[in-house]
Amino acid sequence: MSVFFDLLKDEDVADAHTIELAGYPKDEAASLEAFRYRQCKAPELFLGAYLPDERGRKLVGYVCATTSRSPSLTHKSMSTHEPGPSVCIHSVCVAPDHRRKGVGLALLKEYLSRLETQPDRLGYQLERVLLITHEDLRSLYEKAGFEWVGESAVVHGSRPWFEMRTVLKLPQSQPEQPISVPADIWEQLQRASTSRNRPQAVPLSAFPNGARDLVADDGQGNQQNQFDLLCPRDGCGSIILKAGAGSLVERESVPLDPPGVSGMSASPLAPLPPPPATTNWWLVTPNAMAFENIGFTRPVALQATKKKLKLLICAECDLGPLGWCEEGGGEFWLAASRVGYRN
């Protein structure tokens, strides 16, 4: 089967939409109007898989996308096109009689190769490729080089969607002449780093009413953090989460100090009550892109649970554990008593 790839032309948009209707349920398939919008606004990102026939060529599959400034997929980035570093794939679809023949995987690999080898054709710099998929297609996208992020906030149809991403390997420009670095540059950088003003982290214990002093209602019943969440280490103060990005939840405590876990910078942190006692947590969704600054340990199996967890740490000074998430999950939990606040 001699499949070849080419950018979709205007006259092929209707054929692509026919393949879309055959490949997606009615509540997930895009409209013909949406297809024409994508081909009009971002024709360089609408690639077709073709077979030669008596008319010249026949469309048997396609991948279409637009771009966005957002580092993760949102309803806005899935419905509009704006110049930005994120390629937002809307659909990858192959005609029913040409499935399970490797067309979809070959199409994805060709698509990523073109993005990496022709980075300037859009007139602006690309950095990453994002998509959402159902869990049963995860292996296909992993074979093409995508990584699993977690459950997406995008709601479209009746089934949940999961975000995947890949970072483009773009050619690096080489400087024409070597750059001369002053001998004392590291001393200068160190002085600048230690002298810059850092936010002052206020501990939870400083608020008279505890967590109730930290929240603001978003109008939909969610108690969101009204202050930035900071690393509590003196001298660090790195912003972990911006105001309004987390929701306060009281739930069962989790033992966050297992012995023998590497990758953390030891420092006294507020002890958490042993389960099944409850404590306050900041819930952050739908993926790690919601954080300003966060790091993770390797997956660990805590004695109190059969699930593997990743522990959350400050990405700047490695202080932790500040919270946890399930491996591969889209919910991230920060202990309210283990982070600082900027008020």
TAFEN-V216734 format. One line per field, one symbol per residue. phi: phi as a letter, one per 30 degrees, with the letter a starting at -180 (. if undefined). A space follows every 50 residues. Layout:
phi=???
//
This chain:
phi=.cdbbaddcedcdddddddeddcbdedcdddddddddddddbddcccccb cdbddkabdbaabbabcadddbdbddddbbbbeadcdcdcabbbeedbdh biddddddddddddddcbdcddibdcbbbcabbdddcededdddjdcdck dcddcaiccdcbdbabcdccdcdcddbdcdcedcddddddddddcddcdc dcdeddcecidddccbddjbicccddbdcbdddejciedcbdeicbbdbc aedbdcbddiccjccdadbedcddecdcacbccbbcadddddaabbddeb cdddbdddccccbddccidldcaaadeidccbccdddcbcbcc
//
